[in-house]
Amino acid sequence: MLGDIWNSSEFAAKELGLTEFRLSLLRESGLLKPGIHWKSSPYGQKKPWNPEPLYNMKLCQRIIQNVFDNFAA
């Protein structure tokens, strides 16, 4: 079994060395794709119009590293 690959935005931001705000900007800009890099939390929502995102750490790290590598080149 793969285990739980989805993490909260707080944990993902900390592990990726970003702020939660910057992580949300990457999601909203379309760099992080829904269903691939992030998904809505399946747990009960206080605000259904603003669901909490969960992030796939490995795939997020890969795409962010690619962007920074291309930017530095």
Helices and strands as residue ranges (DSSP letters): E 6-8, H 9-16, H 20-28, E 38-40, E 53-56, H 57-72
